[in-house]
Amino acid sequence: MNLITKLILTLTVAVALYSGVYAQTSNDKVGEIIDQVLGVVGNNIILKSEIEDQYLQYKAQNLPEEGGDVKCQLLEEMLFQKLLINQAELDSLQVSDKEIEGELENTINRFIAQIGSEERLEQLYNKKIREIKAEFKELIKDRLLAQKMQQKLTRDIKLTPADVQRFFKNIPKDSLPVVNTTTEIQQIARYPKISDEEKALIREKLDEYRKRVIAGEKFSTLAKMYSEDPGTAAKGGELGLLSRTDLVPEFAGVAFKLKEPGEISRIVETEYGFHIIQLIERKGELINARHILLVPKVSSVEAMKVANFMDSLYTKLTKDTLKMDNAVATFSEDEKSKNNGGLMYNMYTGSTKFDDEHIDPRTKLTIHDLKIGEISKPFETRDEKGKQVYKIACLKSRVKTHTANLKDDYKELQDMAIAFERQRVVKEWIKTKLDNTYIHIDESFKNCRFSYGNWAK
């Protein structure tokens, strides 16, 4: 991935955070210079402040300043984005308020996660969250328009196996990518049952919290104290603006029935545990809500019962009185892997192949010394939802770190080939648009060596 491609993914929105900070310290001549127009594409302008802000963000990430002037590269990225926006407007492409609100909320939440809290973000920006969102809104709209236009340009790209082979053959041997070790793991997974007594205890606690809020205590304070959702507890349980499809069905079904801000739901059970929900605001088909999550605990008796069952299963497997495939089909309780012959599913890549960093520590330790086809002893771990689970694992394949080849890495090479073709199509499109789009660049950037064409002409 070249610098321009990388920047369009990482720097387009982050500029807004730093622009607020920079403007506060720019009260002298620097403040006058920073508002200078450096570029014009159609009806869209690029300010010096935008380039300076992105440069600050670039420096903050400690990225290398090699291969040319970074500010020239940043300007070209901005020119490219404005060219996409200009064409999107000519083609009457639009983004909905729902799309803007969703992306805006995700962006703010990412900044809060990076900085540590909503309060720290407000202090850094010297504005309330609602004011920050208002300033981000136009940036988000532009970003989504640019993305839609780029998707329109490249949506019809399809490559045949012959195209992928040709792409692979044209990669210089010393430039072939190195593929990290990957493994495929077949599993039998069994979950200890939660007792009715434990569920009743959880419901009692949540009902108590609900009554305390109705009596006047702050929902957010109780969420910080008691919620077992690590992603939202520190934020007072706040989820941010989400659509129905962003939430598990049981949660969405209850949350979207809340009418007034401050209204509290009944107790709802999902695959993650038990929740109570408080509505913060509703915007069209989006809602922002807080929740308190409590996760039921497995009793030692139930855990021992499942452990003993897995021990007996392991004995049958090792004595060859039961085949692994049959055991998966009959006994495994993880539906996703069970429906795929027991192969674990990598939620990060959408495949059955796992890098070491994507395997939970306990499973990784268990399979480390297994040979292909060998079955592990039963072990306890946590699934991707944090639930306690007992597993037996079989190592189905292990491909060690190697130089990419078509036999082992076809999917990865296909993705590379598609990305390369998309970049080629975009580059050709830019060249055609440079001839019939009004573009002006400030004299201070006339000597830049651009990657996508002669923007300065």
VEXKE-126807 format. One record per residue (C-alpha): residue in one letter; x, y, z. Coordinates in pm, 1 decimal. Example, Ala and Ser with C-alpha at 12.3 -4.5 7.8 and 13.67 -1.06 7.14 Angstrom:
REM residues 2
ATOM_type_px_py_pz
ATOM_A_1230.0_-450.0_780.0 $
ATOM_S_1367.0_-106.0_714.0 $
//
This chain:
REM residues 457
ATOM_type_px_py_pz
ATOM_M_0.0_0.0_0.0 $
ATOM_N_151.8_333.7_-102.4 $
ATOM_L_135.3_644.2_112.2 $
ATOM_I_-153.5_805.5_-75.1 $
ATOM_T_-371.0_494.1_-38.8 $
ATOM_K_-285.6_469.1_329.4 $
ATOM_L_-362.6_832.9_399.0 $
ATOM_I_-707.9_825.2_244.8 $
ATOM_L_-803.6_559.0_498.2 $
ATOM_T_-646.4_707.5_809.5 $
ATOM_L_-614.2_1083.4_789.6 $
ATOM_T_-924.5_1225.9_624.1 $
ATOM_V_-1136.2_1264.8_937.2 $
ATOM_A_-869.1_1288.4_1205.5 $
ATOM_V_-784.4_1641.0_1087.8 $
ATOM_A_-1084.8_1787.1_1267.8 $
ATOM_L_-956.5_1696.9_1612.2 $
ATOM_Y_-631.2_1880.1_1563.5 $
ATOM_S_-782.2_2178.7_1382.3 $
ATOM_G_-969.7_2273.9_1697.9 $
ATOM_V_-651.8_2262.5_1904.5 $
ATOM_Y_-438.6_2444.2_1649.0 $
ATOM_A_-686.0_2728.0_1601.7 $
ATOM_Q_-671.5_2811.5_1973.1 $
ATOM_T_-298.5_2874.3_1955.7 $
ATOM_S_-305.7_3066.3_1627.4 $
ATOM_N_-378.3_3424.8_1727.7 $
ATOM_D_-87.7_3597.9_1554.8 $
ATOM_K_56.6_3604.1_1202.4 $
ATOM_V_57.7_3225.6_1191.4 $
ATOM_G_-319.4_3239.4_1227.2 $
ATOM_E_-340.8_3459.1_918.4 $
ATOM_I_-118.9_3234.2_708.7 $
ATOM_I_-290.8_2914.6_816.3 $
ATOM_D_-617.0_3017.8_643.1 $
ATOM_Q_-451.6_3057.2_302.9 $
ATOM_V_-614.8_2873.3_9.0 $
ATOM_L_-362.7_2621.8_-127.3 $
ATOM_G_-578.6_2441.9_-378.1 $
ATOM_V_-905.4_2456.9_-569.5 $
ATOM_V_-1078.8_2161.9_-738.0 $
ATOM_G_-1399.1_2260.9_-914.6 $
ATOM_N_-1597.2_2443.2_-646.7 $
ATOM_N_-1404.4_2287.6_-355.6 $
ATOM_I_-1111.6_2456.6_-181.6 $
ATOM_I_-821.0_2325.1_25.9 $
ATOM_L_-695.1_2546.2_308.9 $
ATOM_K_-344.3_2560.2_446.5 $
ATOM_S_-497.9_2476.7_785.7 $
ATOM_E_-617.1_2141.5_648.5 $
ATOM_I_-269.0_2047.3_528.6 $
ATOM_E_-105.1_2164.8_851.4 $
ATOM_D_-355.3_1974.7_1063.7 $
ATOM_Q_-306.1_1652.0_870.8 $
ATOM_Y_70.0_1698.7_895.1 $
ATOM_L_37.7_1727.0_1273.7 $
ATOM_Q_-164.1_1404.8_1276.1 $
ATOM_Y_95.0_1235.5_1054.4 $
ATOM_K_376.9_1341.8_1288.2 $
ATOM_A_177.3_1230.6_1592.9 $
ATOM_Q_168.8_875.8_1451.4 $
ATOM_N_550.4_874.0_1417.1 $
ATOM_L_524.1_774.9_1051.6 $
ATOM_P_845.0_797.7_843.0 $
ATOM_E_907.3_1100.7_621.0 $
ATOM_E_1066.2_913.2_335.1 $
ATOM_G_1002.9_911.8_-37.0 $
ATOM_G_938.7_1281.0_-91.7 $
ATOM_D_780.2_1580.7_76.1 $
ATOM_V_502.3_1463.5_309.7 $
ATOM_K_308.4_1787.8_268.8 $
ATOM_C_307.9_1736.0_-109.1 $
ATOM_Q_169.1_1387.1_-54.0 $
ATOM_L_-91.2_1522.2_187.0 $
ATOM_L_-194.5_1787.1_-65.5 $
ATOM_E_-231.4_1524.6_-337.3 $
ATOM_E_-451.0_1318.0_-107.9 $
ATOM_M_-669.0_1625.3_-46.7 $
ATOM_L_-679.2_1705.3_-421.0 $
ATOM_F_-784.5_1347.7_-491.1 $
ATOM_Q_-1061.0_1362.6_-231.7 $
ATOM_K_-1189.8_1696.5_-362.8 $
ATOM_L_-1184.9_1558.7_-717.7 $
ATOM_L_-1396.7_1263.1_-603.5 $
ATOM_I_-1638.1_1498.0_-424.3 $
ATOM_N_-1661.4_1723.5_-730.2 $
ATOM_Q_-1749.0_1425.1_-951.5 $
ATOM_A_-1993.5_1290.6_-691.7 $
ATOM_E_-2178.1_1622.4_-703.7 $
ATOM_L_-2182.7_1617.6_-1085.4 $
ATOM_D_-2318.5_1259.8_-1075.6 $
ATOM_S_-2579.7_1359.9_-813.5 $
ATOM_L_-2452.0_1104.8_-562.2 $
ATOM_Q_-2590.6_1159.3_-214.5 $
ATOM_V_-2534.4_1038.1_140.3 $
ATOM_S_-2825.7_1011.6_379.8 $
ATOM_D_-2852.9_1175.3_719.4 $
ATOM_K_-2858.3_823.3_864.3 $
ATOM_E_-2522.0_740.3_703.2 $
ATOM_I_-2369.8_1068.1_822.1 $
ATOM_E_-2499.0_1027.8_1178.5 $
ATOM_G_-2375.7_668.4_1199.8 $
ATOM_E_-2026.9_750.0_1073.3 $
ATOM_L_-2013.3_1063.4_1286.9 $
ATOM_E_-2091.0_865.3_1599.8 $
ATOM_N_-1832.8_598.7_1512.0 $
ATOM_T_-1569.2_867.3_1453.8 $
ATOM_I_-1637.2_1042.9_1785.4 $
ATOM_N_-1632.9_709.7_1968.8 $
ATOM_R_-1296.0_622.3_1813.6 $
ATOM_F_-1151.1_953.3_1933.6 $
ATOM_I_-1295.1_902.0_2282.0 $
ATOM_A_-1141.8_553.8_2292.8 $
ATOM_Q_-801.8_690.5_2185.6 $
ATOM_I_-805.3_986.4_2427.0 $
ATOM_G_-956.9_804.9_2722.5 $
ATOM_S_-1288.2_973.9_2795.9 $
ATOM_E_-1553.0_1207.7_2662.3 $
ATOM_E_-1448.8_1468.2_2918.2 $
ATOM_R_-1085.6_1467.3_2798.9 $
ATOM_L_-1199.0_1508.1_2437.7 $
ATOM_E_-1411.3_1808.5_2535.0 $
ATOM_Q_-1120.1_1958.9_2729.1 $
ATOM_L_-878.7_1907.8_2440.4 $
ATOM_Y_-1118.8_2058.8_2189.7 $
ATOM_N_-1253.9_2322.5_2433.0 $
ATOM_K_-1605.6_2242.5_2311.7 $
ATOM_K_-1898.1_2024.8_2412.0 $
ATOM_I_-1944.9_1695.8_2228.3 $
ATOM_R_-2249.6_1831.9_2042.1 $
ATOM_E_-2039.3_2124.7_1915.4 $
ATOM_I_-1759.2_1893.2_1803.7 $
ATOM_K_-2012.6_1677.9_1619.2 $
ATOM_A_-2156.2_1984.5_1446.4 $
ATOM_E_-1808.6_2078.5_1318.7 $
ATOM_F_-1733.8_1722.7_1205.9 $
ATOM_K_-2058.7_1681.5_1015.5 $
ATOM_E_-1951.7_1844.6_687.2 $
ATOM_L_-1618.9_1661.8_694.6 $
ATOM_I_-1797.6_1330.7_741.3 $
ATOM_K_-2034.7_1409.0_456.7 $
ATOM_D_-1742.3_1486.1_224.7 $
ATOM_R_-1561.3_1171.4_329.5 $
ATOM_L_-1864.9_951.0_261.6 $
ATOM_L_-1925.8_1120.0_-74.9 $
ATOM_A_-1564.7_1055.4_-174.8 $
ATOM_Q_-1594.9_692.2_-68.1 $
ATOM_K_-1916.6_645.7_-267.7 $
ATOM_M_-1758.1_796.0_-576.6 $
ATOM_Q_-1451.3_574.0_-545.5 $
ATOM_Q_-1673.9_268.5_-497.2 $
ATOM_K_-1868.5_365.5_-809.7 $
ATOM_L_-1545.6_383.4_-1008.7 $
ATOM_T_-1426.9_38.7_-897.6 $
ATOM_R_-1745.1_-158.7_-825.6 $
ATOM_D_-1743.1_-354.3_-1153.6 $
ATOM_I_-1388.6_-486.2_-1116.5 $
ATOM_K_-1381.2_-864.9_-1130.4 $
ATOM_L_-1076.2_-1082.8_-1179.6 $
ATOM_T_-1057.5_-1438.9_-1312.8 $
ATOM_P_-813.1_-1699.0_-1176.6 $
ATOM_A_-605.2_-1635.2_-1490.0 $
ATOM_D_-589.9_-1263.1_-1399.0 $
ATOM_V_-467.9_-1350.1_-1048.4 $
ATOM_Q_-204.0_-1585.5_-1188.7 $
ATOM_R_-86.2_-1316.4_-1429.5 $
ATOM_F_-68.3_-1062.7_-1144.1 $
ATOM_F_135.6_-1307.5_-935.0 $
ATOM_K_380.6_-1378.0_-1217.5 $
ATOM_N_440.0_-1004.4_-1268.0 $
ATOM_I_543.7_-946.2_-905.9 $
ATOM_P_925.7_-933.6_-888.5 $
ATOM_K_1053.3_-1231.6_-690.6 $
ATOM_D_1226.0_-1008.2_-437.2 $
ATOM_S_899.7_-818.1_-382.2 $
ATOM_L_671.3_-1112.3_-306.5 $
ATOM_P_493.0_-1064.1_27.5 $
ATOM_V_577.8_-1277.1_328.6 $
ATOM_V_274.6_-1455.1_476.6 $
ATOM_N_277.2_-1518.0_850.5 $
ATOM_T_211.9_-1861.7_998.8 $
ATOM_T_-155.9_-1957.3_978.1 $
ATOM_T_-346.0_-2246.6_1132.1 $
ATOM_E_-687.3_-2407.7_1088.7 $
ATOM_I_-844.0_-2554.5_1401.1 $
ATOM_Q_-1131.8_-2797.9_1429.9 $
ATOM_Q_-1313.2_-2786.3_1761.6 $
ATOM_I_-1578.1_-2941.5_1980.3 $
ATOM_A_-1719.8_-2672.4_2209.5 $
ATOM_R_-1948.0_-2724.7_2509.7 $
ATOM_Y_-2093.1_-2449.7_2727.3 $
ATOM_P_-2175.9_-2497.5_3097.0 $
ATOM_K_-2540.7_-2418.4_3163.4 $
ATOM_I_-2637.1_-2119.3_3374.9 $
ATOM_S_-2859.5_-2217.9_3667.1 $
ATOM_D_-3205.4_-2068.4_3713.0 $
ATOM_E_-3092.5_-1949.2_4057.9 $
ATOM_E_-2806.3_-1750.3_3904.4 $
ATOM_K_-3035.7_-1593.8_3645.8 $
ATOM_A_-3282.0_-1496.9_3918.9 $
ATOM_L_-3002.1_-1334.8_4120.4 $
ATOM_I_-2890.5_-1131.8_3817.5 $
ATOM_R_-3246.9_-1016.4_3755.3 $
ATOM_E_-3280.0_-910.2_4119.5 $
ATOM_K_-2966.2_-696.6_4095.2 $
ATOM_L_-3077.2_-529.2_3773.1 $
ATOM_D_-3423.6_-468.3_3913.3 $
ATOM_E_-3259.8_-300.2_4215.6 $
ATOM_Y_-3048.8_-75.1_3986.0 $
ATOM_R_-3360.0_11.5_3786.6 $
ATOM_K_-3545.3_117.2_4101.3 $
ATOM_R_-3248.0_327.0_4215.1 $
ATOM_V_-3248.8_518.3_3885.9 $
ATOM_I_-3624.4_576.4_3907.5 $
ATOM_A_-3566.5_705.4_4262.9 $
ATOM_G_-3320.7_964.8_4133.1 $
ATOM_E_-2973.5_808.3_4097.8 $
ATOM_K_-2788.0_858.5_3768.1 $
ATOM_F_-2798.4_561.5_3532.2 $
ATOM_S_-2449.5_647.8_3405.3 $
ATOM_T_-2303.1_635.6_3756.9 $
ATOM_L_-2448.4_290.4_3821.7 $
ATOM_A_-2321.8_172.8_3481.5 $
ATOM_K_-1968.1_282.8_3568.9 $
ATOM_M_-1990.6_101.7_3901.9 $
ATOM_Y_-2162.9_-222.0_3805.2 $
ATOM_S_-2181.2_-282.8_3428.6 $
ATOM_E_-1974.3_-577.0_3303.7 $
ATOM_D_-1949.2_-447.0_2946.9 $
ATOM_P_-1580.0_-344.1_2923.3 $
ATOM_G_-1643.8_-139.1_2608.4 $
ATOM_T_-1902.2_98.4_2758.6 $
ATOM_A_-1884.2_85.8_3139.9 $
ATOM_A_-1622.7_363.5_3161.2 $
ATOM_K_-1850.8_582.5_2943.3 $
ATOM_G_-2146.7_537.0_3174.2 $
ATOM_G_-2284.9_257.7_2957.2 $
ATOM_E_-2332.5_484.4_2652.0 $
ATOM_L_-2344.1_299.7_2318.6 $
ATOM_G_-2354.0_591.6_2073.1 $
ATOM_L_-2595.0_633.7_1780.6 $
ATOM_L_-2676.9_292.0_1635.6 $
ATOM_S_-2929.6_136.6_1399.8 $
ATOM_R_-3131.1_-179.3_1462.9 $
ATOM_T_-2886.4_-384.2_1258.3 $
ATOM_D_-2595.4_-269.4_1476.6 $
ATOM_L_-2751.6_-441.4_1779.9 $
ATOM_V_-2838.6_-801.4_1860.6 $
ATOM_P_-3211.1_-857.3_1787.6 $
ATOM_E_-3326.4_-903.3_2147.7 $
ATOM_F_-3155.7_-580.8_2257.4 $
ATOM_A_-3278.2_-382.5_1955.5 $
ATOM_G_-3634.9_-506.0_1999.8 $
ATOM_V_-3649.2_-357.0_2350.5 $
ATOM_A_-3431.9_-47.8_2298.7 $
ATOM_F_-3628.6_78.2_1997.8 $
ATOM_K_-3956.2_59.0_2191.0 $
ATOM_L_-3834.5_326.2_2434.0 $
ATOM_K_-4006.0_655.5_2350.6 $
ATOM_E_-3878.0_934.8_2573.5 $
ATOM_P_-3517.8_1029.0_2672.7 $
ATOM_G_-3451.1_892.1_3020.1 $
ATOM_E_-3700.6_607.1_2986.0 $
ATOM_I_-3570.2_275.4_3123.6 $
ATOM_S_-3641.3_-64.3_2973.8 $
ATOM_R_-3745.5_-388.0_3132.4 $
ATOM_I_-3470.8_-647.4_3186.3 $
ATOM_V_-3367.0_-805.4_2855.6 $
ATOM_E_-3164.2_-1122.1_2801.7 $
ATOM_T_-2921.8_-1155.4_2508.1 $
ATOM_E_-2633.8_-1384.4_2418.4 $
ATOM_Y_-2406.8_-1149.6_2617.9 $
ATOM_G_-2603.7_-1161.2_2944.7 $
ATOM_F_-2879.7_-949.3_3101.3 $
ATOM_H_-2930.9_-574.6_3042.8 $
ATOM_I_-3134.7_-275.7_3141.0 $
ATOM_I_-3139.8_8.6_2887.6 $
ATOM_Q_-3195.7_382.7_2914.7 $
ATOM_L_-3278.7_589.0_2605.8 $
ATOM_I_-3062.8_901.0_2558.0 $
ATOM_E_-3193.3_1025.3_2221.0 $
ATOM_R_-3357.8_913.6_1900.3 $
ATOM_K_-3263.0_1046.8_1555.2 $
ATOM_G_-3475.9_898.6_1279.1 $
ATOM_E_-3384.9_532.2_1255.0 $
ATOM_L_-3094.2_569.0_1499.4 $
ATOM_I_-3090.5_567.1_1878.6 $
ATOM_N_-2832.8_643.4_2143.1 $
ATOM_A_-2877.5_453.8_2468.1 $
ATOM_R_-2699.5_350.3_2786.5 $
ATOM_H_-2707.1_1.0_2927.5 $
ATOM_I_-2594.5_-195.4_3228.5 $
ATOM_L_-2482.7_-549.9_3148.3 $
ATOM_L_-2452.5_-827.1_3404.9 $
ATOM_V_-2306.1_-1161.2_3297.8 $
ATOM_P_-2431.1_-1473.4_3482.0 $
ATOM_K_-2161.2_-1685.7_3642.0 $
ATOM_V_-2126.8_-2059.6_3592.1 $
ATOM_S_-2149.7_-2270.5_3907.8 $
ATOM_S_-1859.4_-2500.1_3997.3 $
ATOM_V_-2096.1_-2798.8_3986.0 $
ATOM_E_-2205.3_-2724.2_3629.6 $
ATOM_A_-1849.1_-2652.9_3519.6 $
ATOM_M_-1734.6_-2987.4_3661.5 $
ATOM_K_-2019.4_-3166.7_3483.4 $
ATOM_V_-1910.6_-3031.4_3143.3 $
ATOM_A_-1540.8_-3096.2_3218.4 $
ATOM_N_-1616.9_-3460.5_3300.3 $
ATOM_F_-1824.6_-3497.9_2983.6 $
ATOM_M_-1537.2_-3363.2_2772.0 $
ATOM_D_-1292.3_-3599.4_2944.0 $
ATOM_S_-1507.4_-3898.9_2850.8 $
ATOM_L_-1538.7_-3766.1_2494.7 $
ATOM_Y_-1159.3_-3730.7_2471.3 $
ATOM_T_-1114.7_-4091.9_2583.4 $
ATOM_K_-1343.7_-4215.1_2305.3 $
ATOM_L_-1164.1_-4000.5_2048.6 $
ATOM_T_-817.7_-4123.3_2148.2 $
ATOM_K_-931.2_-4487.4_2156.3 $
ATOM_D_-1075.8_-4438.1_1807.8 $
ATOM_T_-1423.3_-4546.9_1912.4 $
ATOM_L_-1547.6_-4201.9_1802.6 $
ATOM_K_-1436.1_-3995.5_1503.8 $
ATOM_M_-1370.3_-3622.3_1541.0 $
ATOM_D_-1610.4_-3528.1_1258.1 $
ATOM_N_-1891.4_-3731.1_1414.5 $
ATOM_A_-1821.7_-3585.7_1759.3 $
ATOM_V_-1841.1_-3232.9_1617.4 $
ATOM_A_-2173.2_-3302.0_1446.7 $
ATOM_T_-2324.3_-3471.2_1752.1 $
ATOM_F_-2188.0_-3282.6_2052.5 $
ATOM_S_-2046.1_-2937.7_1963.3 $
ATOM_E_-2256.9_-2642.0_2077.0 $
ATOM_D_-2083.6_-2368.7_1874.9 $
ATOM_E_-2319.9_-2342.2_1578.7 $
ATOM_K_-2092.4_-2138.5_1350.5 $
ATOM_S_-1802.6_-2384.2_1360.2 $
ATOM_K_-2032.9_-2688.0_1382.5 $
ATOM_N_-2195.8_-2594.4_1051.4 $
ATOM_N_-1847.7_-2572.7_896.7 $
ATOM_G_-1730.2_-2918.5_996.1 $
ATOM_G_-1601.2_-2787.5_1329.1 $
ATOM_L_-1352.3_-2542.4_1176.6 $
ATOM_M_-1317.4_-2230.9_1392.3 $
ATOM_Y_-1421.7_-1907.0_1223.7 $
ATOM_N_-1187.6_-1605.8_1230.6 $
ATOM_M_-1410.9_-1303.5_1293.8 $
ATOM_Y_-1125.6_-1067.7_1195.4 $
ATOM_T_-1068.8_-1208.4_846.1 $
ATOM_G_-1390.1_-1393.5_767.5 $
ATOM_S_-1198.1_-1714.6_695.9 $
ATOM_T_-1098.5_-2031.8_882.6 $
ATOM_K_-729.8_-1935.8_883.2 $
ATOM_F_-584.1_-1781.7_1199.0 $
ATOM_D_-271.5_-1576.6_1260.0 $
ATOM_D_-131.7_-1629.8_1609.0 $
ATOM_E_-258.7_-1288.1_1718.6 $
ATOM_H_-619.7_-1384.0_1638.9 $
ATOM_I_-628.3_-1702.3_1848.8 $
ATOM_D_-725.1_-1672.0_2213.2 $
ATOM_P_-423.0_-1735.8_2441.6 $
ATOM_R_-550.5_-2062.2_2591.5 $
ATOM_T_-629.1_-2219.7_2254.4 $
ATOM_K_-297.6_-2098.9_2110.4 $
ATOM_L_-105.7_-2259.1_2397.9 $
ATOM_T_-301.2_-2583.1_2361.0 $
ATOM_I_-238.5_-2632.4_1988.6 $
ATOM_H_122.0_-2507.5_1992.8 $
ATOM_D_284.2_-2852.6_2002.6 $
ATOM_L_13.8_-3050.1_1821.3 $
ATOM_K_92.7_-3231.1_1497.4 $
ATOM_I_-144.5_-3209.7_1198.9 $
ATOM_G_-448.2_-3423.3_1277.4 $
ATOM_E_-362.1_-3456.9_1647.0 $
ATOM_I_-634.6_-3398.0_1906.9 $
ATOM_S_-583.4_-3195.8_2224.6 $
ATOM_K_-691.8_-3277.5_2575.9 $
ATOM_P_-1001.7_-3086.6_2691.6 $
ATOM_F_-935.1_-2730.5_2808.1 $
ATOM_E_-1129.6_-2432.4_2937.1 $
ATOM_T_-1124.4_-2092.0_2766.7 $
ATOM_R_-1346.6_-1794.2_2672.4 $
ATOM_D_-1516.9_-1742.0_2339.2 $
ATOM_E_-1532.0_-1412.7_2146.8 $
ATOM_K_-1830.9_-1303.9_2357.7 $
ATOM_G_-1646.3_-1372.6_2681.9 $
ATOM_K_-1845.2_-1686.4_2767.2 $
ATOM_Q_-1685.6_-1976.1_2952.8 $
ATOM_V_-1647.0_-2274.7_2720.1 $
ATOM_Y_-1478.2_-2615.6_2726.0 $
ATOM_K_-1309.9_-2734.3_2407.1 $
ATOM_I_-1130.6_-3020.2_2241.0 $
ATOM_A_-921.1_-2898.4_1948.3 $
ATOM_C_-774.5_-3075.2_1647.1 $
ATOM_L_-502.0_-2910.6_1440.2 $
ATOM_K_-624.7_-2939.6_1079.3 $
ATOM_S_-349.8_-2742.2_903.7 $
ATOM_R_-48.9_-2526.1_977.2 $
ATOM_V_127.5_-2324.5_708.8 $
ATOM_K_445.0_-2170.3_846.1 $
ATOM_T_576.6_-1823.1_760.5 $
ATOM_H_663.5_-1827.5_391.4 $
ATOM_T_687.4_-1627.3_72.7 $
ATOM_A_343.8_-1602.6_-86.6 $
ATOM_N_251.5_-1864.4_-346.7 $
ATOM_L_-63.5_-1943.3_-544.3 $
ATOM_K_-122.7_-2282.0_-381.5 $
ATOM_D_-136.0_-2166.7_-17.9 $
ATOM_D_-226.7_-1799.2_-53.1 $
ATOM_Y_-464.7_-1765.8_-349.1 $
ATOM_K_-724.5_-1562.5_-154.2 $
ATOM_E_-462.6_-1317.3_-24.1 $
ATOM_L_-309.9_-1276.4_-371.4 $
ATOM_Q_-656.5_-1230.0_-522.2 $
ATOM_D_-723.8_-947.7_-274.6 $
ATOM_M_-389.1_-788.3_-365.2 $
ATOM_A_-465.0_-815.7_-735.6 $
ATOM_I_-806.8_-653.5_-693.0 $
ATOM_A_-656.4_-370.6_-486.5 $
ATOM_F_-390.2_-316.1_-754.3 $
ATOM_E_-653.6_-309.0_-1030.0 $
ATOM_R_-865.5_-62.2_-832.4 $
ATOM_Q_-566.4_165.8_-792.6 $
ATOM_R_-492.9_142.8_-1166.9 $
ATOM_V_-853.6_230.4_-1256.5 $
ATOM_V_-855.1_526.5_-1017.6 $
ATOM_K_-522.9_653.3_-1149.4 $
ATOM_E_-649.4_640.0_-1508.7 $
ATOM_W_-968.3_819.2_-1404.2 $
ATOM_I_-767.1_1096.8_-1238.2 $
ATOM_K_-565.3_1149.1_-1556.6 $
ATOM_T_-881.9_1194.8_-1762.8 $
ATOM_K_-1033.4_1433.8_-1509.5 $
ATOM_L_-723.4_1652.6_-1491.4 $
ATOM_D_-793.0_1759.6_-1850.4 $
ATOM_N_-1147.7_1888.1_-1795.7 $
ATOM_T_-1170.8_1994.0_-1428.8 $
ATOM_Y_-1069.7_2335.3_-1299.3 $
ATOM_I_-771.9_2282.2_-1066.2 $
ATOM_H_-549.2_2545.2_-911.4 $
ATOM_I_-250.8_2490.6_-680.1 $
ATOM_D_-64.6_2756.4_-487.8 $
ATOM_E_282.6_2846.1_-620.5 $
ATOM_S_448.1_2704.3_-306.5 $
ATOM_F_344.9_2352.4_-417.8 $
ATOM_K_419.7_2384.6_-789.7 $
ATOM_N_742.2_2180.7_-761.4 $
ATOM_C_582.1_1881.0_-587.3 $
ATOM_R_636.8_1543.2_-751.8 $
ATOM_F_286.8_1396.1_-749.7 $
ATOM_S_204.6_1025.5_-786.0 $
ATOM_Y_-129.2_1042.3_-965.5 $
ATOM_G_-60.9_1301.2_-1232.5 $
ATOM_N_35.4_1659.9_-1303.3 $
ATOM_W_-206.4_1843.5_-1075.9 $
ATOM_A_-3.1_2164.1_-1110.1 $
ATOM_K_-48.4_2204.6_-1485.1 $
//
